[in-house]
Amino acid sequence: MSERCEKYPSMERRYCAHCQGPTLGTAENPRFSMNADFDEVHGYPVVEILKNGGPIHQYDSHFRFGRHKAELLLACLPALREFGWSSDEERLRFQPRTFDKRELGVSVKVFVEMHPHFEWSTGELIEEPWLRLQAIFPDQSHLGLGVMKCRAVWSVQDDLRDWVCRVRTQASLGEMSEEELMAELKRRLKAKHSRWANETETDKRDALLNRD
């Protein structure tokens, strides 16, 4: 591949804004991030996804949800990726599909529905396709996502997956009795010590083998 920009040959690709694309954190190339929080009203952990440090949309101040909806979103990542980066025509042709994710404990149907977007001065209502996630199991919860929110979830999927794992662990520990909790903590400590001991023995053997 040439090291010069095809459009501006006098520029090297590494210095060319055209080749590098829009700067991260701009409207054309937003930076998505995730903040973990706690809903004091309902009493459970939540997470909020941000665009360039603020709301995803000005008219929607918080893209905020708990563990269950996070699990629905993680189950449908391939659909979010497809919908988020497709053309308008491709979004309208999006085929309904179902995701069964036993490891997340959810089954979700995903399909497109038209959603009011804005209104012309003539009063004509303009609609755009949204992605609807409809839970089949374990309940009937649902949520709708536009293009930007699909991109946002896809972009922070690793952080979101880690957060779900932490919240699940905390929940499982919270449901234990004091005796069960102590037994579980002892088991984890023993397993950690065992791994450390094995690593130490491996280091000793390696040192002996590599000794002159």
Steps between C-alpha positions, in 0.01 A plus 500: 500500500629845408619719786355805320137610505325413174298823510786724618824334376718765661388378843613185679210287625609525864475881488194527275166580666320357197669160548475499879130586497319734739662572834376279783262691723341708224140482375616295199700256713365506857675347799272269695555420866321335790437599862382260769256643755234398750129578475414618851127507424465141378799364689711328234819563298465679167730605222490807276654522152629841392599662172795738526438516875134600468159367394466288186222737385406846621135397526586188705700611802598152626566173320487312827399144588553212740644152475209330324486745210879486479469122455242550223734738321801269533293211362424699184842647420515363142168669422614827658816494289306434179231759564736767632722508194251422223354740246139622532389254232677209672337586833157484341585152369624378839375145554345410839704251700513339842799470732505229767786559742501245780814646655312830543170332590301683230319438174434807285318570176642787295314681224456843344211732573438850372537776756395869474812707442399860426224704341523725194363855523212370284399265780624189320646249746826338396578154635825309514577133567589403856621170631263342753628242747212294634580253778342155471661358813511551797244783466339728241720808543605694194695802382546692177825630355586741223820496299711698747404291801577180307845637425546611860420158649719323244791733581492441877409129489812383685443740789131412505574126511745546788244708689231234460741235633581713806135572575410132463776402742390759753139383470591135548705583809220715637254211480721274714467447870789614721629141522476449121671832438791415730535156336504659154761758602718224650463295179609793285791579731612136493475490120701822475766365737514174301555689174772708667670187637491333158644810337775509763589134445506558124734795546730285717510221240568748221781652704660157554468408133646830385784497754848458345 
